[in-house]
Every structure is written in structure tokens, then in C-alpha cells.
Amino acid sequence: MYFTKDVSINRRHFLKLAGGTATTLAMLSILNGCVPVESVGSSSSAPIKIGVMLPYSGNFAVYGNGIEAGMRLYLEDELGSEIAGRPIELVAEDTEGNPQTGLQKAIKLVEQDEVDIVTGVVSSAVLMAARDYFHENQKLFVCANAGANAISRGLKSPYIWRTSYSNWMLSARMGTWTAENVGKKAALVVADYAAGHNDRDSFTYHYTEAGGTIAKIILVPFPAMGDPAPIIADIANIDADFMYLFLPGGAGVSFFKSATQFGLFDQIPLYAGNAQVAEEILPALGDSAEGLINSWFWSYTLDNSENEALISAYISKYNSTPGTFVVQGHDSARVIATMLERVEGDTTDVNKMIEAMAGIRFDSPRGPFVLDEATQNPRHNWYLQEVARHSDGLLHNTFIENLGEIVDPGDDSKG
């Protein structure tokens, strides 16, 4: 499989030559009785070009690298770098987790690199910035992470499908579970951007529906949090049974370490969505994360053959243990591959590609996976888990309980 990054300068000369070649071939076609020149998109030998938009720098870099690793694990090792008889070429661009940069990279991949399909994106803000471009240009985009609720609701586009989750899922089950099992008064601390706002609304809806009361909501500047001390002091003064936290990436690690040093979690128990304690960042959090209860659609210790196979293959390939973003990259690649097999590798008709997306289902490391046609979002299980140390000497998110199947409601009626 080909994998290219930041090759736009070299590609300019190639495109110039290719443009001249295309013109020559077209003229030869006319002179030879108008025999059609075979298009790249339909050629059985031409590579299928998959554009990859991920953060390789900035606050979300660890997530972007995990998604890419999962994609490559599936495409290279399981498919042999070929789908429907065509080789696969990944063309990767660094969004930096920045909306403006992300939009620019989307335009480059589609208009300059002429990719057949685009995938990736970690930040909801980047997804929202690029949404109209994909929709208006009718380019199929398979989102590997960013969970902005609107993409499954009011801004749903036939050209945008998601393999990860909507932000509503992040705290829907946790809101209900904490109200029933932890306490009736919660402090809510979330990042002040699109995903944090979605998380806040979902948790609030389900927690209060189950009889809880929100004592206070604190919006943390993101990704530039600044000095966390005033935020920590504010939280310490809240009269609440526990704190629910959504603050992902490097900012979340910094906050967690500072809060631990200040002894905040001795004053108010912490519960979180998995973004706070994803496998990728557990080493950075250290021993203080042990025992933290959270929820997610995948657990390192899930007992199924697909999960065992992925963990084994990943350790063999990368000499490290996989995290949740590896699973998301792996499943995103599998969805794309399944769609391409259904259309027999023909990437010339986007409508046929969209039709092939509906109802994709398979057994994933996360458990049963179904691509819901109504919301263009996954339907899958959601799990309660706890950070615990395992026989390999490492901290892992450990399965406790299956909280049931979940899918986005498709509107704003439940947060």
C-alpha cells in the first residue's frame, strides 16, 4: 500500500505532466475513432486513493496517530493493501486539530490530490468546518472520530457517514448510571467547544431525567486552558456528590495531573467519559488514574475473538498495546473496504457508494457493529469500565458492565 504525506510540492510537477499526457491521450482517442480513454476512477488497475485528514500535531496528535495505525493494520495486514483488485493509496494531511487548516486540507485532498474518498478527522470543530465543503462537492467522507451531533441530525448529509459515535453517546448512558448509582448532585466540567457542549447537554438531559440535579457547569477554555489552578479551586468549592469530566487530549492530561497534585479528587470523586482516560493517554496520566470509572463503546478487556485478534496483531506489528482510536481507525477502514467491495471497486459513482454504505454490519473488536441508515452513525453497545492494572503491568480500561445498545436519536429531543 502506498502512503504519502506532505508531497504537494513534488506532485505539482507530476500534475503538470499528467495534464499534458491526458490531453495527448484525448486527442489520440479522437483520431482513432473516438475510442474512450479509461478513467482513473473505474480502472481495475489504478489505485484507490483514500484521503486521510488527521491531527499529527497539536492537542489531538496521539489520537490521530492511533487512528492511522488502526487503518493501516486493517488495510495492509488484513487486506494485503488491495480492495476489489485495486491497490490502495493513502494520502494523509495534518489538520493540526484546527478548523481552518482542516478545511484547507479537505480542499487540497479533493481538488489537488483527486482522492476517491476522504476519512479521518478527530475534532468536532474541524468536522463542522469541512461539512459544507463535502456536502456541496458531493464527496463521500467517512468520519473516524469527530462526534458533532448535528452531523447525525439537522446537518446530516448523504455524503457524510460516521464510524465512531455522536457526542450525545459520550455521556447519555453515564448520565443515567451516575444518577442511579453515584449521587443526585453533580458538578459538570467540560471543554468549551462543540464536543464539550454536546457532552454537557446529553449528560444533563439523562442525569436530570433519572432524578439528578446539576449543581454547577464549568466550561473550560479549550484547547488553550491556561492556568488550571483557578478552575480547580472553583470546582473544590462546589457542593456536589461527584464531578463528571469531559476534557480530552493534552489539555485533559494537564488538568488531571494538576487536579491530582491539588488533591481535588480526594474532595470530590471523579467520573468521566473515556476521552479523559483513553488507552492512548493512560501512560501520561499515571497511577492516579487507577480506579477511575468511565464509559465507552470499546474496552481493552472485551471478551470477543475480534478484540483478541486485533490486540495480538497490533502488538506484533507495533510492539505496543492498542487503544480506542486504533479500533476506530480499524473499523473505519473496514467500513470503507466493505463499501468498495460492494461496488466492486468502482469509485466513479458516488450515489452507488452511498447506497453501499447503508446497513454495513460486522463483528468488531467493540462488539456488534451496524451502520445505522437513519442517522448514518453506528449502532453499537456502550460499556461501563474501570481503569485497572493488568498482568502486562500496564493500566487498561477494564470491562465492568454492558450498558446496552445505543444509537443517536437523530434529533435534539434527548440532549
C-alpha positions in Angstrom: 0.0 0.0 0.0 1.3 3.5 -0.9 1.3 6.0 1.9 2.2 9.7 1.2 2.3 12.8 3.4 3.1 16.4 2.5 4.0 15.6 -1.1 2.3 18.6 -2.7 5.5 20.2 -4.0 6.6 17.2 -5.9 3.1 16.5 -7.0 2.8 19.9 -8.8 5.3 18.8 -11.5 3.6 15.4 -11.8 0.2 17.0 -12.3 1.6 19.3 -14.9 3.0 16.3 -16.8 -0.1 14.3 -16.2 -2.3 17.1 -17.6 -0.3 17.2 -20.8 -0.5 13.4 -21.1 -4.2 13.4 -20.6 -4.6 16.0 -23.4 -2.5 13.9 -25.7 -4.4 10.7 -24.9 -7.7 12.5 -25.5 -6.6 13.7 -28.9 -5.4 10.2 -29.8 -8.8 9.0 -28.9 -10.5 11.3 -31.3 -8.0 10.4 -34.1 -8.6 6.7 -33.5 -12.4 6.7 -33.9 -13.2 8.2 -30.5 -12.1 5.2 -28.5 -12.8 6.3 -24.9 -9.8 6.8 -22.6 -10.4 4.7 -19.5 -11.0 6.9 -16.5 -8.7 6.5 -13.4 -11.7 6.0 -11.1 -13.0 3.0 -13.0 -9.7 1.4 -13.9 -9.3 -2.0 -12.3 -5.5 -1.4 -12.0 -5.4 2.2 -10.9 -5.0 2.8 -7.1 -8.0 3.7 -5.0 -6.9 7.0 -3.4 -8.1 7.5 0.2 -7.6 10.9 1.6 -6.8 10.9 5.4 -7.4 14.1 7.4 -5.9 13.6 10.9 -4.1 15.7 13.5 -0.5 14.7 13.5 0.5 17.7 15.6 -1.2 19.7 18.4 -3.6 18.7 21.2 -5.1 15.6 19.4 -1.9 14.2 17.8 -1.9 11.0 19.8 -5.5 10.3 18.6 -4.6 10.9 15.0 -1.6 8.6 15.1 -3.8 5.9 16.7 -6.5 6.2 14.0 -3.9 6.0 11.2 -2.2 2.9 12.8 -5.6 1.1 13.0 -6.4 1.9 9.4 -3.0 0.6 8.2 -3.3 -2.5 10.4 -6.6 -3.4 8.6 -5.7 -2.3 5.0 -2.1 -3.6 5.0 -2.2 -6.7 7.2 -5.7 -8.0 6.7 -6.4 -6.9 3.1 -2.9 -7.0 1.7 -3.1 -3.4 0.5 -5.8 -4.2 -2.1 -9.5 -3.8 -2.4 -11.6 -5.3 -5.2 -8.4 -6.0 -7.2 -7.2 -2.4 -6.9 -4.2 -1.2 -4.8 -4.8 1.2 -2.0 -3.1 4.6 -1.7 -3.5 6.7 1.4 -2.8 10.4 1.1 -2.5 11.9 4.5 -2.8 15.6 5.7 -2.3 17.1 9.1 -5.3 19.1 10.2 -3.5 20.2 13.4 -6.9 20.0 15.0 -7.6 23.4 13.6 -10.9 24.1 11.7 -9.4 26.5 9.2 -6.4 24.2 8.5 -8.7 21.2 8.3 -10.9 22.9 5.6 -7.8 23.8 3.6 -6.6 20.2 3.8 -10.0 18.9 2.7 -9.9 21.1 -0.4 -6.4 20.0 -1.2 -7.2 16.3 -1.0 -10.3 16.6 -3.2 -9.1 19.2 -5.8 -5.4 18.7 -6.0 -4.9 15.1 -5.0 -8.2 14.0 -6.5 -8.8 11.3 -3.9 -11.8 8.9 -4.3 -12.9 9.1 -0.7 -11.9 11.0 2.4 -11.7 9.8 6.0 -10.4 10.8 9.4 -11.0 14.0 11.5 -10.7 13.9 15.3 -12.1 17.4 16.3 -15.8 18.2 16.0 -14.8 21.8 15.2 -12.8 20.6 12.1 -15.7 18.4 11.0 -18.2 21.2 11.2 -15.8 23.5 9.3 -15.5 21.0 6.5 -19.1 19.8 6.4 -20.4 22.1 3.8 -17.5 21.5 1.5 -18.0 17.8 1.4 -21.8 18.2 1.0 -21.6 20.8 -1.7 -18.9 19.0 -3.7 -20.7 15.6 -3.2 -17.5 13.9 -1.9 -18.0 10.9 0.3 -16.5 11.4 3.8 -16.2 8.6 6.4 -15.6 10.3 9.8 -13.4 8.2 12.1 -13.9 10.1 15.3 -15.4 13.6 15.5 -18.8 13.3 17.1 -20.6 16.6 16.4 -24.3 15.8 17.0 -25.5 18.0 14.1 -23.9 15.7 11.6 -26.4 13.0 12.5 -29.3 15.5 12.9 -30.0 18.9 11.3 -26.9 19.0 9.2 -27.0 15.4 8.1 -25.6 15.0 4.6 -25.8 11.9 2.4 -22.1 12.3 1.8 -21.0 12.2 5.5 -21.1 8.9 7.4 -19.6 8.2 10.8 -18.0 5.1 12.3 -17.3 6.2 15.8 -20.1 7.8 17.8 -22.1 11.0 18.1 -21.1 13.2 21.1 -24.6 12.5 22.5 -23.5 8.9 23.1 -20.5 10.0 25.1 -22.4 10.7 28.3 -26.0 9.5 27.7 -25.5 6.2 29.5 -23.2 7.7 32.0 -25.7 10.4 33.0 -28.3 7.7 33.8 -25.9 5.4 35.5 -24.3 8.0 37.8 -27.8 9.3 38.9 -28.8 5.7 39.8 -25.5 4.6 41.3 -23.4 7.5 42.5 -25.3 10.5 43.7 -28.1 13.0 42.9 -26.0 16.2 42.7 -23.3 16.5 40.1 -20.7 19.1 39.0 -20.1 19.1 35.3 -16.8 20.2 33.9 -16.4 20.2 30.1 -14.3 21.7 27.4 -15.7 24.8 25.9 -16.1 23.7 22.2 -18.6 21.8 20.1 -18.0 18.3 21.5 -18.0 19.7 25.1 -21.3 21.4 24.6 -22.8 18.3 23.1 -21.5 16.2 26.1 -22.9 18.7 28.6 -26.3 18.7 27.0 -26.5 14.9 26.8 -25.3 14.3 30.4 -27.6 17.0 31.8 -30.7 15.5 30.0 -30.1 11.9 31.1 -28.9 12.7 34.6 -31.8 15.0 35.4 -34.3 12.6 33.8 -33.0 10.0 36.2 -33.6 12.3 39.2 -30.3 14.1 39.5 -29.5 17.8 39.8 -26.7 19.7 38.2 -25.0 21.8 40.9 -22.8 23.7 38.5 -21.4 23.6 35.0 -17.9 24.8 34.3 -16.8 25.4 30.7 -13.0 25.1 30.5 -11.2 27.1 27.8 -10.1 24.7 25.0 -7.6 23.8 23.8 -5.7 26.7 25.4 -6.8 26.0 29.0 -4.3 28.4 30.7 -3.6 28.0 34.4 -5.8 25.3 35.7 -5.5 26.4 39.4 -8.5 28.8 39.4 -10.6 26.2 37.7 -9.6 23.6 40.3 -10.3 26.0 43.1 -13.8 26.7 41.7 -14.6 23.0 41.5 -13.4 22.4 45.0 -16.0 24.9 46.3 -18.9 23.1 44.7 -21.3 21.2 46.9 -21.7 18.1 44.8 -21.6 14.3 45.2 -19.2 13.9 42.3 -17.7 15.5 39.2 -18.2 14.4 35.6 -15.4 15.5 33.4 -15.0 15.8 29.6 -11.7 17.4 28.7 -9.8 15.4 26.0 -6.3 15.3 24.7 -3.3 17.0 26.1 -5.3 19.7 27.9 -7.1 16.9 29.7 -3.9 15.3 30.8 -2.6 18.6 32.1 -5.8 19.3 34.0 -5.8 15.8 35.5 -2.2 16.0 36.7 -2.8 19.4 38.3 -6.0 18.4 39.9 -4.3 15.3 41.4 -1.5 17.4 42.8 -4.0 19.7 44.4 -5.8 16.8 45.9 -9.1 17.7 44.2 -10.2 14.1 43.7 -9.9 13.5 47.4 -12.5 16.2 47.9 -14.9 15.3 45.1 -15.0 11.8 43.3 -14.3 11.8 39.6 -16.2 10.1 36.8 -15.6 10.6 33.1 -16.2 9.8 29.5 -13.4 7.7 28.0 -11.9 10.7 26.2 -10.4 11.5 29.6 -8.8 8.2 30.1 -8.4 6.7 26.6 -5.8 3.9 26.4 -3.6 6.2 24.4 -3.2 8.7 27.2 -3.3 6.4 30.3 0.6 6.2 30.4 0.7 10.0 30.7 -1.9 10.1 33.5 0.0 7.5 35.6 -1.1 5.6 38.7 -3.5 8.4 39.8 -5.9 7.2 37.0 -6.2 3.7 38.5 -9.8 3.0 39.7 -11.4 5.8 37.6 -14.8 4.6 36.3 -15.8 5.7 32.8 -17.8 4.5 29.8 -17.1 3.9 26.1 -18.0 1.7 23.2 -14.9 -0.4 23.5 -12.9 -1.9 26.3 -9.4 -3.4 26.2 -10.7 -6.4 28.0 -13.8 -7.1 26.0 -14.1 -10.8 25.6 -14.6 -11.5 21.9 -12.4 -13.1 19.2 -12.2 -9.9 17.1 -10.8 -7.9 20.0 -8.3 -10.6 20.9 -7.1 -10.8 17.3 -6.7 -7.0 16.9 -4.7 -6.7 20.2 -2.5 -9.6 19.1 -1.9 -8.2 15.6 -1.3 -4.7 16.9 1.3 -5.8 19.4 3.0 -7.9 16.8 3.1 -5.0 14.3 3.8 -2.0 16.5 5.3 -3.6 19.7 2.8 -1.7 21.8 -0.8 -2.1 23.0 -3.7 -0.6 21.0 -6.1 2.0 22.2 -9.6 3.0 21.4 -8.5 5.2 18.4 -6.8 2.2 16.9 -10.1 0.4 17.0 -11.8 3.4 15.4 -9.3 3.5 12.6 -9.5 -0.2 12.1 -13.3 -0.1 11.9 -13.3 2.9 9.6 -11.0 1.1 7.2 -13.2 -1.9 7.3 -16.4 0.1 6.6 -14.6 1.8 3.6 -13.4 -1.6 2.3 -16.8 -3.2 2.7 -18.4 -0.4 0.7 -15.7 -0.7 -2.0 -16.2 -4.4 -2.3 -20.0 -3.9 -2.7 -19.4 -1.5 -5.6 -16.7 -3.8 -7.0 -14.1 -1.1 -6.7 -15.9 1.3 -8.9 -15.4 4.8 -7.4 -16.9 6.8 -10.3 -20.5 6.9 -9.0 -20.8 8.5 -5.5 -24.5 7.6 -5.3 -23.7 3.9 -5.6 -21.0 4.3 -3.0 -23.6 5.9 -0.7 -26.1 3.2 -1.3 -23.4 0.6 -0.4 -22.8 2.3 3.0 -26.3 1.7 4.3 -26.6 -1.2 6.7 -23.0 -2.3 6.7 -22.6 -4.6 9.7 -19.8 -6.9 11.1 -18.4 -8.2 14.3 -16.0 -5.6 15.5 -13.5 -5.6 18.4 -16.1 -3.3 20.0 -18.8 -6.0 19.6 -21.7 -6.0 17.1 -21.3 -3.0 14.7 -24.2 -1.8 12.4 -24.1 1.4 10.3 -27.5 2.9 11.0 -29.1 4.1 7.8 -31.3 6.7 9.5 -28.6 8.6 11.3 -25.5 7.4 9.2 -24.0 6.7 12.6 -23.0 3.5 14.4 -25.4 1.4 16.4 -23.3 -0.5 19.0 -23.0 -1.4 22.6 -21.9 1.0 25.3 -19.8 -0.3 28.3 -19.0 0.7 31.8 -15.3 0.2 32.6 -12.7 0.9 35.2 -9.0 1.8 34.9 -7.1 -1.2 36.4 -3.6 -2.7 36.2 -3.2 -5.9 34.3 -0.8 -8.8 34.1 1.3 -7.0 31.5 2.0 -4.4 34.2 0.0 -1.7 32.3 -3.1 0.2 33.1 -6.1 -0.6 30.9 -9.8 0.2 30.7 -11.4 -2.9 32.1 -14.9 -4.1 31.2 -17.4 -3.9 34.1 -20.9 -4.0 32.5 -22.7 -3.7 29.2 -25.0 -0.7 29.4 -26.8 -1.7 26.3 -27.1 -0.9 22.6 -27.1 2.8 21.7 -27.7 4.9 18.6 -28.1 8.6 18.2 -31.8 9.7 18.4 -31.5 11.6 15.2 -32.7 14.9 16.7 -32.2 17.1 19.8 -35.1 15.7 21.8 -32.8 13.9 24.3 -30.0 16.4 24.6 
